[in-house]
Amino acid sequence: MRIAIVHKDRCHAKKCGTECILYCPRVRTGDETVIIGEDGKAVISEELCVGCGICIKKCPFEAIDIVSLPEELDHPTHRYGKNGFALYGLPIPIEGKVTGILGANGIGKSTAVKILSGQLRPNLGNFDAEVAWDEILKLYTGTELFDYLQTVSKKSLKIAVKPQYIDYIPKKFAGTAEALLRTTDERGKLAAIVAALKLDAILDHQISTLSGGELQRVAIAACLARKADLYFFDEITPFLDIYQRISAAKLIRDLATQRPVVIVEHDLAILDMLADTVHVGYGKPAVFGIITRPKGVRVGINQYLEGFLTEENVRFRDTAVVFEKRAHAKGSKREDLVTIPAMTKRYESFHLTVSGGTIKNGEVLGVVGANGMGKSTFAKLLAGEEKPDTGTMSTQLKISYKPQYIKPETTDSVEMFLRRCTPKFDTSYYQHEIIEPLSLQSILQSPVDALSGGELQRVSIAACLSRDADLYVLDEPSAHLDVEQRVKVTRMIKHLAEGRGVGILVIDHDIYLIDMISERVLVFEGEPGRAGAAVGPFAMRDGMNRFLNGLDVTFRRDQSGRPRINKPDSFLDRDQKSRGEFYYYTADEV
């Protein structure tokens, strides 16, 4: 079984010499294996293609992928047209359980959600005509999905969906947050949900004025408030702090006792805490995706991180994601590079106090704390976008800043945008240190204002790290990135910090990312929305213990070294709290 994919957004037949046709050996023998279609894009005949791979290497825009699949994957669950993405397999919603879907972006998770929610009818690879439900149900006869898909086919299933990209909500609804939520209150639980997510203070705010974190909580509340037979949550954690993530996770867990829930999530700590079973999605992004059968959440996450699926006997990644079992108590022994002065900043209803400290040469400093504590304000003070009331940053210090909320402000291509950020765009160093780790090669010709949330995030990280600076400030670089992209970003940032001898400050709510990337940590404390204070930097162990103590959550490591949240009031949870060890207590660390 061979599938040929032409990425329409990358295929620019008018800008190239149609190398895919010119060098194809079957075309040279007279076959029409590759042609240019009516839309000006390449079309490849999968029946005639021999899989030589020459067109893949010759295409200057990397617009072609040809993949040989096992025979048992002969019939896809859904395919997006000729030479389009193919999805194999579907997750299985289970009554009284939270089913998680874990995989890279572009692997078909959202497509699977659309099929299960009835928004998209699976075509079984027959994209030329609509496939009858009788044919679909015949294929799934005797499987766990048969009864569920039968209900979907009768359109008797009511489904509530929390979308992945919440920035579309203000475009479809005008009014206050309360007005939006009132339209969704079908279970009579809205008051309790609003209280748990701490939305009371913003109910009278216009939807168009809400921040990303506020809009995310409103979207979660709207989905939870609906009365449905099945609930889908597509990424609940972007822009939420760890407090809000855990609050949302608890609400979803409570809901799952009444109705099945399916969740797509890249924050592994929250997915581990929230899900009962996990389906791993693997394959090649934007080419094909395979959804495995359900696995236990611990087993599924560990197999995903290892890159090897034991039951399927499939290795889908060359390297495993390894969590370093370092001794956090050692701290950082590097020389001081940047001095953060003591500063204050006062607004009409908020006051920030920064106690000051240092950032070391080649160090990545993590920043943690609840939303509304002033972390982004602190980043703006460092970058010079805001002026402190007391204290002054060095004017000789060169700082590069990536803001929390990114808005595309140019119609230029990604390549032209990045060329303006660095004079070294064409060098081998830039290609290997920036372009490849962030997987930007395939979107270099795409307009910046047409990128998805994850693509725009990677381009913004690249732009920030491309500039010549002494200190780099990245505010929530993990938002909309999948697990593998987060790991690549982590490795790249650490490598650049040491290689260039610069300081990098990373503000993020993903505990896994903070754990992998930081040598020390700066903690923000106070009262959200009213007063915040930056204390530290601390050694990782001391800083995270201080942070997690306020959260009343304990973390442990499993045998793979992966950090995991202890179940509330479990033996390990009680034991670590009694010792004052909220962060990665193990017998050899004390």
N, C-alpha and C positions, 0 to 999 in steps of 0.2 A: 504493500500500500504506500503510494507516494502522493504527497500533496505539494502543490506549488502555490506560493503566496506572492502577490504583487501588492506592495504597499502604495496605494494610490496617491497618498499625500507626498510620497517621496519620489514617485516616478515623474520625470520631467523629460519626455521624449523629444521636445523641441529644443532642449538645451544640451542634448548629448548626441552621439553618433549612432544611436540605436545599437549599441554594442551587444545587447542581448540577442538581437537577430543576426548581426554580422558574424559573431563567433560561434553560434549554435551549430554543432555538427549535423544535427538532423535537418536544420534549415538548408544547409549546404547540399544535402542529398535530395532536396526538392520538397520536403515536408513542410507544412505550415505549423511547426511546433510553437513558434513565437510570432505573433503579429501585433500590430498597433491597432487597438480598437477604435470605435467611433468617438470615444471620449478622449482620445489622444494618449491613452495609457497602454502599457504592454499587456497582452493576454497570452497566457501559456497553456498549452494543451497538456493536461496531466496524463492523458492516455499515450501521447506520442513522446513525452519527455523521458529521457533515459537516466536522468539524475546525475549527469556528469559534473554539474556544479560550475561550469565555465562562466555561464551568464551571471552567477552570483558574484564571482570575483571580478568580472569585467564591468559590471554596472557601476558607474561613477557615483551614484547617489545611494547605493546599498538598499535598493528598493525591492530586491528579490530574495526570497528564501525558498529552498526546496528541501523537504524533509521526508525521509523514508520512515514509515511507522510499521509496527507489528501488524500481522494480518488480522488479529482479533479486534483491531481498531478500524475495521473496514467501513463501518457505518457510524458517522458522527452523530451526536445528539442534535447539533445545530451548526449550520455553516452560513456565513455571510456572503453568499454569492460566489461566482466563479473566481478562483484565485483569492478567496477571502478567508478570514479566520475560521478555524474549526474547533468546536468544543466537544469533548468526549466525557460522558458521565454527568451525573447530577448528585447534589447532596440530598440527604434524606431527613426531612423534619420529623421529630419524634415528640409525641405527646408528653408534656411534663418535663421536657429537657430543653437545654440551650445547645443548639448545634452550631459549631464554629466552622468557618471556611478560612483556611490559611494558605496564602500563596502570593506570588509576585504580582505586581500590577500588569494588566494586559494578558492575564492567563485565563480569563473567562469567568471570574467570580461574579461580577455584576450581571453578566449574561445568564448565568445559572439562576441568580436571584430573580431576574425578569421572567424566566420560564416558570419557575415555581410560583411566582406571584400572579401568573396569568397575563402579564403584559406582553409576552412574546410566545408564540406557538412554535415548538421545536419542529424543524423541517427535516430532520434525519438525513441531512446532506442533500436533499432534493430542493434546491433553491429556485428551480424554474417554475414550480407550481405549489400552491398551498397543500400541505399534507393533511389528510383527513384525520380526525381524532381517533377513529376506529383503527387506523393503521398504527398510530402512535401507541395506543393502548395495547394492541396486539404484541408489539415489541416488548412492552413492560409487563405482560401477563406473567404472574407467578413471582414478581419481584416486590420488594417492600414499597416501591413507589406507585404500584398500580392503583391502589385505592385513592391515594392522594391525587394523582393525575386525573383519575376519573372524576373526582370532585371539581378539579380545575376546569375540565372540559365542559361540565354542566354549568359553569359560571355561578355555582352556588357557594363558592368560598369567598368570604370577605377577608381582605388582606390589608394590613397597615404597613407602610414602608417609610423608613427614615432614609432619605437619599444621601448619597456620598457627598455631593457638592452642594453645600447649604447656601452658597452665594447666589443661587438661582431663586431662592425663596422671596427676597425683596422685589424681584422682577415680576413675580406672579401674584403678590399680595401687597396691598397698600392699606396701612392702618396700624393700630397699636398691637403690641404683643398679646395683650389681654383679649383683644378682639379676635385675633387668630386662634388663640387657645380655646376660647369659648365655642368656636365652631367645631372643635374636635372632642369636646367633653361628652363622650358617649357612655363612659363607664361610671360616671359620678365620682371619679377619683382625682379630679383635676387639682383640688385644693391641696391634697396630700402630696401630689407630684410636684406642684409649684413650691411647696415648703421644702421638700427634700432636695430639690435642685436650686434652692435659694433664688427664685425668680421674682419674688415679691417686689423688689425695688425697681424692676424694669418693666412691670406690667403696663405702665402708662406711656412707655417709650415707643416711638414709631419703629416699625420693623426695619426701615431703611437706615436708622441711626444706630442699630445694635452692632457691637463688636463681634468678631468671629466666635469667641467663646460664648457670648450671650446668645447669639443666633443658633449655635450648636445645641445649647441646652433647651432653647425653645423648640427646636426641631425634635429633640428626643422626647420632650414633654408632650408634644402634639401627637407623636406616634403612640406613646404609652397611654394617652387618654382615650384613644379610639377603642371601640369594641370590635374585635376582629377574631377570625378563626386562626390566623397565623400572623406573626409579627416578624418583619425583616428590619435589621439595623445595619446599614452600610457605613461602617467607620464612625464610632461614637466619640473617639478620643481627640481628634484634631482640635487644637486651641483650648482644650480643657486642662486644668491643673490636676494633680494626682488626687486631691480631695474630691473634685467634681467627678473625676473618672470613677472613683470607688462608689460615690453616691449613685451615679447612673447605673453602675454594674449591679448594685444591690436592688435597685428598682426593677431592673430587667430580670434578675434572679427570682424576685417575688412574682413577677408576671408569668414566668415560665412554669410555675406550679399550676397555673390555670390553662395556659395555651402554649403550643409549641412556638419556639423562638429560633430564628436563624440569624447569625451575626457574622459579618465580615470585619475583621479587625487585624491591625498590624502591631498594636502594642501587646507584646507577648505576655507581659505581667498581668494585664487586664483580661486577656483571652484565657489565660491559665486559670484565673480566679473565676471567670464567668461561665465558661463552656463546660458541658458534660462530655461531649464527643467532638472530634475535629475531623474534617475532611481536608486533606492536603491537595492543593492544586499545583501541578507542575507542567512543564512543557517548555515552549519558547514564546515569550511575550509577543503578542500581535500576530503570531503564526498559528499555534495550536495550543490547547490546554486540555489537561486530563484531570478529572476530579476523582480522587480515590474513594474507596469505601470508608465508612466511619472508623476512626481509631480512638482509643482513650486519649484524653487531652494531654496527659504527660508524655505518653508514647508518641503521639502525633507531632507535638511541638519538638521533641528531641530528635525524631527522625527527620523533620524538616530542617532543623539546624545542622544535623549531620550531613544532609544532602543525600541520604540513602534510605529508600523505603524497603524495609525488610520483607514484608508480606508480598509485595509486588516484584521484589528483586530488581529494583531500578535505582540506578545512581543518576540523579538529575543535576548535581553540582559537583565540580571537581574538588572543592575544598570545604571543610566543615567550618561552621561558625563556632569559635572557641572563646569561652569566657575565662579570662586570666584569673587564676586563684592567687592574686597578689596579696601581700601583707599591707593593708591600707595604713597601718600605724606608722610605716616608714616615712610617709609623706614625700615631699619633693625636695631634692637636694641641689636643685639648679640655682644659678645666680639670678639675682633680681634684675628684671628688665624694665618694667613699667611700675611707677608708683601711682596708685589711685589715691587722690587726696580726699580728706574728709570733706563732704559736701552736704548741702541741704537744698531742697527744692519744695516750695510751697505753692499749691494751687488753692482755689476757692474752697474745695472740700477735701483735699488730700495733702498730706505732708510726708516727704521722703527724707530719711536721714541715712547718709552713707558714712560709716566709721572709718573708711580708708583701708589701705593694704597694698600689697604688691602682686604683680604678675611676673612670673619667672621666665627666663630665657628658654624657649622651646617647650613651654608648658601649655597644656590645655586646661583651662579653669572652668569647671562646671558651675552653673548658677541654678539653684532650686528655690521653690517657694510657691505659695498659692497665687492665683490670678488676683489682680487688684492690689498687689503689694508694692508695685513700683519697679519691677524688673525691666520692663520695656522703657520706662522713664529713665532708669539708670543707664541703659544702653544708649539712649538718645543724648544723655549728658556726656557720656564718654565720646560719642561720635561728633559732638558739637552742634547737634540739631536743637538741643535745648540748653539754655544757660542756667547754671546753678545760682541760687541766691547767695550762698556762701561757699567758698572754696573755688579753685580754678584748676582746670586741666592744663597740662603743658601744651603750649602752642607749637612746640617743636615736634610733637608726637604726631606721626602720620597714622591715621585710623581708617580702616575700611569697615563698612557697616551693612549688614543685611537685615532689613526690618522684619517684624513679625508678619505684617499683612502686606502682601505683594500685589501691586497692580501693574499690569503691562502698560507701559506708557510710550511704546513705539510700535510701528508697523514693520520695522526692519526685520530681516532674517536673524536667526540666533547667531549666525556666524558674524554678521556685520555688527551686531550689538556687542559681542564679546571682543571683536577687534578694536572697538573703541575703548575697551577697558584695559587692554594690555598691548604693548608693542611687540610682544613675543608670541603672538598667536600661532605662527607657523612653525615654531621651533619644536623639535622632538620632545624637549622637556615638557612643554605645555600640553602637547598631545598625550603624553603618557601620564602626566601628573594631574591633569584637570579633565580633559575631554574623555579619556577612556574610563577612569574610575566613576565618572558621573553618567556614562553611557549617553553622551550627547551627539556622537557622530551621526546618528540616524535622523536627528532633528535640526541639524545645522542650517538647512535651507528652509525650515518652517518659519512663518512669521511669529514673532514673539507674542502678539496679541491673539494668536489662535491656539496657543498651547493649553494643555490640560493643567490642573492644579499641581500634579506631581512633576510634570515637565517644567513648569514655570519655577517651581521650587528649586529644582536642580540647576536651572540656568541662573537663578539668582545667587545660589551658593557659588557657582563658577565665577560669576561677575565679581562677587565680594573677594574671593580668594585670588582673583587675577590681578587686582590692583597692588601697587607697591605700597606697603604699609609696615608699621612696627607692631600694631595691634589690630587683630581682626575680631569683630563682634558679630556673632551669628545668633539671631533671635528666632527660636523655634525652627531649626533646620529640618526636623523630622516630619513636619506636617505634610500629609499626603504622600509620604514616601513609604514603600513597602519594606518588609524586613530586610531583604537583601540589599536594597538601596541604602538603608540606614547603616548597615554594616560596612558597605563600601565607603560611604561618606565618613564614617568613624575612622576607618583606616587611613583615608586620604588626609583628613584633618590632622591626625596625630603625626603622620609622615611629614606633612608640610611644616608643622610647627617645629619639629626637630631639625628638618633639613634646612629651613630658612633661618632658624634661630630667632623666631618671632613668638609673640604671645597670642593665643587664641582664646576668646571667651565665648562659651556656648551656653545659651539659655534654653532649657528644654524641660518637658514634663515626662519624657520617656525614661523611666528608671534604668532600663537596659542600656540605652544610649549613654546616659550620664555615667553609668558604671564602667562601660567599656572605654569611654573617651577621656575621663577626667583623672588628673593626679591630685587635685585639691578641689574643694567646693566652697562656694559663697552661698550663704543661706539668708533668705529674706523672711523676716518675721513681722508681726504686727496685726492690724485689723484691716481686712480687705476693703478697699475703697475709701479708707479714712487716713490710715497712717501705716507706713512701712519703714523698715530699718534693715539695711544690709550689714550683716555681721560676718566676720571671718576675713579672709579665707581660712578654712580649717583643713586639716588632713581629712581624707575621705571618710575614714571610720568615725571620727568625731563629728564631722559636719552632717553626715547622713544619719547618725544616731540622734542628733539634735533635731533634724528635720522630721524624721519618722516618729519620734516621740510625740511631737505635736499632732501628727496624723493618727497616732495610736494604731500603727500597722507595723508588723514585723516581717522581715525578709529572711529567707534561708537560701542555701545553695543545695541543689541536688547533686547526684554523683557526677553529672556532666559539667558541674560548675555553674550551671544556669541559675540566676536568681529567681526565686519563687516567693509569692506572698503566702504567708501562713494563713490557714483558715482561722477566722476569729474564734478565740477561746479554745483553740486546739491545745494539745499538750505543749507543742513547740512554741506556740504563741505565748502561752502563760509562762513557760520556762524562760524564754528570752526576755520578756518584760520584767520578770522577777530579778534578772541579772542586769537589767538596763542595757541589754544588747539587742537593739532593734534592727541592726544591719548585719546580716551575714554571720550570725553566731555559729561557729563550729568549735569543736573541742580544741583544735590546734590553733585557733585564733585568739584564745583568751589566755 
